[in-house]
Amino acid sequence: MDMQPEAGFCAEKAREYFRRPGFERILAEIWKRYSALGRTGGHVKICELTEAECDCLNGFFGWNEQVGNDRAIFLKDFEAELGRCPFPPTIAQLYEALLGQPLRTKEELQELQSRNWNSLFEPALALLRDAAPSPNGEALQEWLRQVQEGRTRGYRTVREQFRTSAVQAEAALLQACRGLIHVLSSAREPMERIRLPVLAGSLTGDSHAFDLKTTAGRLLWFGLHAVRSETSQGSDVADDPEPELAYAETEAADSLLLPDSLQIREVYRAWGIADDDISSWVHVYAGIPGKAAIPQMFTLRQVEAGKLEAILPVRRIYAVENPSVFSTLMDITERMAPLSGLEAEEAPPLLICTSGQPSLACLQLIHRILGMPDSGCRLYYSGDFDLKGLEMGQQFARRFPDFFVPWRFDSRTYLTATPKGPSFTAQELARLSTLQISWDSGLIERLQMSGTKCFQETFVSGLAEDWIQYIRRGDVHGKHKQEGTAMEGSQGEMPIK
């Protein structure tokens, strides 16, 4: 996924920060200038600054403007400052976060008003009007009209395809609408399940027609989400004008993407669309000394069926990013002498390998374990000190804020490991500057100063030490913190913001 992992957090912070009265006139001028140019460029002039405007500008830029001054603001400077703050990093993204719709240029506004653009939607709207009546028919038509007017999610997806091929855009709209009509039809049982490829194959002859990397597939999801939002309250993605999708092959200039896999799946399942629950899997290992170190593999189907007796109860989850580290810790445990009596933990720690980006099966397994009543379980995560590793760590911290503990994943570990890995590229360094690491505010600066990545394999001995001591002695993290060893401050159960 190339979406910024902090997108939701950034939008929330931006709304809180920029909706102060002092920003109203400033932002209005910036929106106008950006729309006129169609890009980040030029400047705006704010005359006779008010006290509130001075406070906002001085706080944002670090200036010392006085009431009554005139001030020129260059859009590139404004956007550069956004990139150094926990906000959406571009003017267009900030606009969407604050106003809930895309910031359209004059060219786009002309497109929206053009005859070709409007005629593009006529066949799809006619298809929806002529469909058999359903309780959701009007909501579906209203969603498509809002897409046509550029006021809701789905607009950018259609617009990008329209610019490439109007014929293909019309075909995708019709395909998506046929899928929506079938899924929302009152003739179907309320929770009758159908697999997405089966739905696509039966309606189009192409089992991949509704894959999320396709225009029709994205529109199908947007339509389902829109109708769901109309019929229920409190959707977790309702405020995002056009969310992001974890498929790198769909990258485009204006991010025609969707939210994370759990949110996508929630909308599908609300309408009886079942996903692939076999291909998503996760490796786990119960750390029992002296026993053969054979990992278990749980598919998403098994996780959701609750077939977890073999690994429960669990008091600690240790998650590592890389299979080589996972296997090393298994090897060590297998060679250890078996424990007995009071020396052994009643519930051995569970080791999980994410194998890079965590699968849906991995996330659901952790969610189920942590959500068990009175489990008292904690999630200790260790990853690579690179862009993807940090993004995954922050994803876990956001998703499981009451349970997450960084495991040798801080500035001290990075410096102690004496990183000699490959250098960050210029693009990666720029991306790093947009990350906010909740458990170590100085980590990003350390990485930028060093300019070098550091992989788990280089500090696996420290991970192994923690793992062995916990198995033998119980809560090694708390003991180290009390004893004041080198682990203090990096291995204790830190409060997560």
Salt bridges, closest charged atoms under 4 A:
ASP2 OD1 - LYS388 NZ 3.63
GLU6 OE2 - ARG398 NH1 3.25
GLU29 OE2 - LYS32 NZ 3.74
GLU53 OE1 - ARG25 NH2 2.75
GLU65 OE2 - ARG71 NH1 2.57
GLU81 OE1 - ARG84 NH2 2.98
GLU96 OE2 - ARG156 NH1 3.33
GLU107 OE2 - ARG163 NH2 3.67
GLU108 OE1 - ARG159 NE 3.33
GLU111 OE1 - ARG159 NE 3.78
GLU111 OE2 - ARG163 NE 3.16
GLU142 OE1 - ARG145 NH2 3.40
GLU142 OE2 - ARG151 NH2 3.95
GLU149 OE1 - ARG151 NH2 2.63
ASP211 OD2 - HIS208 ND1 2.91
GLU242 OE1 - ARG156 NE 3.78
ASP254 OD2 - ARG159 NH1 3.25
ASP260 OD2 - ARG399 NH2 3.02
GLU266 OE2 - ARG228 NH2 2.88
ASP275 OD2 - ARG265 NE 2.49
ASP275 OD1 - ARG269 NH2 2.96
ASP277 OD2 - ARG195 NH1 3.72
ASP277 OD2 - ARG301 NH1 3.14
GLU304 OE2 - ARG265 NH2 2.19
GLU304 OE1 - ARG269 NH1 3.08
GLU345 OE1 - ARG315 NH1 2.94
GLU391 OE2 - ARG431 NH2 2.53
GLU428 OE2 - LYS453 NZ 3.16
GLU465 OE1 - ARG408 NH2 3.99
ASP466 OD2 - ARG408 NE 2.74
ASP475 OD2 - ARG316 NH2 3.32
GLU483 OE2 - ARG473 NH2 3.45
GLU493 OE2 - ARG316 NH2 3.34
GLU493 OE1 - ARG378 NE 3.69
